[in-house]
Amino acid sequence: MSTLNAIIGYYSTPFGEFWDKTLDDLILDAFNGVLKESKIEKNGIDAIFLGNMLGGVVEESLLLSAHVAELTDMHIPVYRIEAACASGGLAFQNADVYLKSHPGSTVMVLGAEKMTDISAGEITRGLASAASDEEQTVGLTFPGVYALLAQMYLEKYGYNEEHLASISVKNHAHGVLNEKAHFRRYVTIDNVLESPYVAYPLKVLDSSPISDGAAAVILTNDHKYITASKAAHILSSETATDSISIAKRKQLDTLEATVVAAQKAFTCARIERKDINLMEVHDCFSIAEILALEDLGFWEKGKGGQHAREMVTSRDSGSNLIVNTSGGLKAAGHPVGGTGIKQIGEVYLQLTGQAGERQVKHHKFGLAHNVGGSGGVAVVTILGV
């Protein structure tokens, strides 16, 4: 296992609305924070992989790779990766591939987004740029797309809005224990059901927030760093794609990109689903977590609503599978470029016993699942200790 690439450090800024911080501030906070956590000097970093979606929209800056080099006063390769909400996860996957062809190297993967400096309408249009041309033309935003998926799922399998609300209740309870979460408050089923509709049947409290934030991890295959650190090995990090338009998909209750990426990830990792006890999955809307657990192969298709209502993946359930200990996108927040890195970082903290108040019992394996758009791309990463 020592020959595998490994994570040896993680740092995240708080997620939330930070009117006094720029994207540069967030990037530098994460950059310096992860170096300090990893006890590595910046001249020990051989490359940087940056996950960012909206720099060209909010910051009007497309050459973010060179901008990051300027910010950090470095002349190493910097790769900017854009894959909508999966930008962080795909940056990580690219970094893992890079290390496999660069023995003895150490890289940083950094995801960052500044989303609150423009109006809600402008940020909604920016996010919608990851939808198909047809969906954008008719004004179908991502809440609308996921609402269609939710309508179809509830109707097909006989569930109701309480089943969706249960996901939010569980993830908010987890988020209370995360000192860097956007929202640290409990909600009830009634709170969710009484919140305003965003797009039927999804309500405000079924939806992840617009957040600012950044997160970073250090990856290495340098033996001296791995043996000197609390390390989690990268057993696999795989990606797959699908039609960007939901109208061209075979079925609406499955994100095929997740199915394919998961199959590839488990084959590469050489473990079974029963070996996974800890996951961070992409719950941009409550229906997304239900679909994720089914598409990843942990829940039988159509049974997710029932399992969600029973909150079987809560840290308090006594289950062997705990999902979104960070609070997920729903409570921890969703700065889109940073989300995939936060997910992987949370799994790393849990596996290495560094999750503090929200630490669950130690496990050997964990999984992170990051989705771009409404399922046009998915990244599944499996870590082990």
Secondary structure, DSSP 4 states (H G I P E B T S, - for coil): -TTS-EEEEEEEPPPB--TT--HHHHHHHHHHHHHHHHT--GGG--EEEEE-SSIIIII--S-HHHHHHHHHT--S-EEEE--GGGHHHHHHHHHHHHHHTSTT-EEEEEEEE--SSS-HHHHHHHHHTTS-HHHHHTT--HHHHHHHHHHHHHHHHT--HHHHHHHHHHHHHHHTT-TT-S------HHHHHHSPEEETTEEGGGBPPP-BEEEEEEEE--HHHHHTS--EEEEEEEEEE--SSGGGSS-SS--HHHHHHHHHHHHHHT--GGG--EEE---SBHHHHHHHHHHTTSS-TT-HHHHHHTTTTSTTTT-S-EE-TT-HHHHH---HHHHHHHHHHHHHHHHTT--GGGPPSP-SEEEEEEEETTTTEEEEEEEE-
